[in-house]
Amino acid sequence: MQMSDERQINAPPDVVWAALFDPEVLKACVPGCQDLTGSAQDGYEATVVQKVGPVKATFKGTVTISDVNAPESCTLTGEGKGGAAGFAKGAARVRLSPGADGGTLLAYEVDASVGGKLAQLGSRIVDGFARRMAGEFFTRFQDRIEGPAEPEPPASDTSDSTDAKAEAPADPGKKGWVKRLFT
């Protein structure tokens, strides 16, 4: 399975580059990561717990960083074994370039594959899972660098009347039904 995307990160390229090599940042960004040890030079060992469709597994594996062209590009390669669930492996080629307003344009290409029980789930489930994982990793990565978004100030209400919408019971329509079904 292959995919690619890009993100505009509001930080200079040197800050983004340093974050790619920071084990604490990587641990916080990998969905389901329970443990990450090692270094960028020697590689990392990781424990990740994930559920793919009906299969939940603990993957133990390695992550290496190669093809380093500081501060422009590198390749993150990971491989994990999940016991009876099978294995997952993949690589993400990451490229950084100057972006708008002093920020950084981060572009990535991911190639991932699975085997064992995971491969039996079908490509639609596995592809969707891989897209979600990559998207979640890079969203967390971006949030970690940029910091939390500033909350919007509360709307000011200068009237003395109460807001009827705020006091009305929840709409029992379709959205309420779906929410009740899945909670």
FENJOMO-V872282 format. One record per residue. N is the residue number from 1. RES is the residue in one small letter. SS is DSSP state (hx for helix, st for strand, lp for the rest). PSI is psi in whole degrees, -180 to 180 (* if undefined). OMEGA is omega in whole degrees, -180 to 180 (999 if undefined). Layout:
N;RES;SS;PSI;OMEGA / N;RES;SS;PSI;OMEGA
This chain:
1;m;lp;133;-180 / 2;q;st;145;176 / 3;m;st;162;177 / 4;s;st;157;180 / 5;d;st;174;174 / 6;e;st;156;-178 / 7;r;st;143;173 / 8;q;st;119;-179 / 9;i;st;130;-177 / 10;n;lp;66;176 / 11;a;lp;152;179 / 12;p;lp;153;-178 / 13;p;hx;-36;-179 / 14;d;hx;-32;178 / 15;v;hx;-43;179 / 16;v;hx;-43;180 / 17;w;hx;-47;-180 / 18;a;hx;-38;-179 / 19;a;hx;-33;179 / 20;l;hx;-23;-177 / 21;f;lp;6;-178 / 22;d;lp;116;-177 / 23;p;hx;-33;179 / 24;e;hx;-38;177 / 25;v;hx;-46;-180 / 26;l;hx;-44;180 / 27;k;hx;-42;-179 / 28;a;hx;-24;-175 / 29;c;hx;-26;-179 / 30;v;lp;116;180 / 31;p;lp;130;178 / 32;g;lp;7;-178 / 33;c;st;122;179 / 34;q;st;-31;-176 / 35;d;st;142;176 / 36;l;st;120;180 / 37;t;st;160;178 / 38;g;st;-163;-179 / 39;s;st;165;179 / 40;a;lp;-34;-178 / 41;q;lp;-42;-175 / 42;d;lp;-12;-176 / 43;g;st;165;-178 / 44;y;st;152;169 / 45;e;st;136;-175 / 46;a;st;153;171 / 47;t;st;122;-177 / 48;v;st;132;176 / 49;v;st;125;-179 / 50;q;st;155;174 / 51;k;st;123;178 / 52;v;st;110;-174 / 53;g;lp;-130;-180 / 54;p;lp;-2;-175 / 55;v;st;119;175 / 56;k;st;133;-177 / 57;a;st;157;172 / 58;t;st;118;-179 / 59;f;st;130;174 / 60;k;st;128;-177 / 61;g;st;-165;-176 / 62;t;st;153;174 / 63;v;st;128;177 / 64;t;st;154;177 / 65;i;st;125;-177 / 66;s;st;-178;180 / 67;d;st;42;-175 / 68;v;st;122;176 / 69;n;st;76;-173 / 70;a;lp;140;-12 / 71;p;lp;41;-173 / 72;e;lp;-38;-175 / 73;s;st;158;174 / 74;c;st;170;177 / 75;t;st;127;174 / 76;l;st;122;-178 / 77;t;st;131;-180 / 78;g;st;149;177 / 79;e;st;130;-180 / 80;g;st;147;177 / 81;k;st;130;-177 / 82;g;lp;35;179 / 83;g;hx;-131;-177 / 84;a;hx;-22;-180 / 85;a;hx;-25;180 / 86;g;lp;-149;-178 / 87;f;st;161;174 / 88;a;st;141;175 / 89;k;st;154;-179 / 90;g;st;170;179 / 91;a;st;143;176 / 92;a;st;117;175 / 93;r;st;118;-175 / 94;v;st;132;178 / 95;r;st;135;177 / 96;l;st;140;175 / 97;s;st;156;179 / 98;p;st;136;-179 / 99;g;lp;-165;-178 / 100;a;hx;146;174 / 101;d;hx;39;178 / 102;g;hx;6;179 / 103;g;lp;-165;-177 / 104;t;st;135;172 / 105;l;st;116;179 / 106;l;st;119;178 / 107;a;st;142;179 / 108;y;st;150;174 / 109;e;st;126;-177 / 110;v;st;138;173 / 111;d;st;117;-176 / 112;a;st;153;176 / 113;s;st;158;179 / 114;v;st;161;177 / 115;g;st;172;-179 / 116;g;hx;-148;-179 / 117;k;hx;-35;-180 / 118;l;hx;-40;-179 / 119;a;hx;-25;-179 / 120;q;hx;-11;-179 / 121;l;hx;-20;-179 / 122;g;lp;149;-174 / 123;s;hx;-32;-178 / 124;r;hx;-45;179 / 125;i;hx;-47;-177 / 126;v;hx;-44;179 / 127;d;hx;-44;178 / 128;g;hx;-42;178 / 129;f;hx;-46;-179 / 130;a;hx;-42;178 / 131;r;hx;-43;-180 / 132;r;hx;-43;180 / 133;m;hx;-47;-180 / 134;a;hx;-45;180 / 135;g;hx;-43;-180 / 136;e;hx;-41;178 / 137;f;hx;-52;-175 / 138;f;hx;-27;173 / 139;t;hx;-46;178 / 140;r;hx;-40;180 / 141;f;hx;-48;179 / 142;q;hx;-46;180 / 143;d;hx;-38;-179 / 144;r;hx;-39;-179 / 145;i;hx;-45;-175 / 146;e;hx;-21;-176 / 147;g;lp;170;-178 / 148;p;lp;147;177 / 149;a;lp;145;180 / 150;e;lp;133;180 / 151;p;lp;149;178 / 152;e;lp;142;178 / 153;p;lp;148;-180 / 154;p;lp;147;179 / 155;a;lp;135;179 / 156;s;lp;136;179 / 157;d;lp;111;-178 / 158;t;lp;-5;-180 / 159;s;lp;157;179 / 160;d;lp;-8;-178 / 161;s;lp;155;178 / 162;t;lp;153;-179 / 163;d;lp;112;-177 / 164;a;hx;-34;180 / 165;k;hx;-40;-178 / 166;a;hx;-29;-178 / 167;e;hx;-14;-177 / 168;a;lp;146;177 / 169;p;lp;159;180 / 170;a;lp;142;179 / 171;d;lp;122;-179 / 172;p;lp;18;-179 / 173;g;lp;-162;-174 / 174;k;hx;-44;-178 / 175;k;hx;-43;178 / 176;g;hx;-39;180 / 177;w;hx;-46;180 / 178;v;hx;-42;-179 / 179;k;hx;-44;180 / 180;r;hx;-35;-178 / 181;l;hx;-38;-174 / 182;f;hx;10;176 / 183;t;lp;*;999
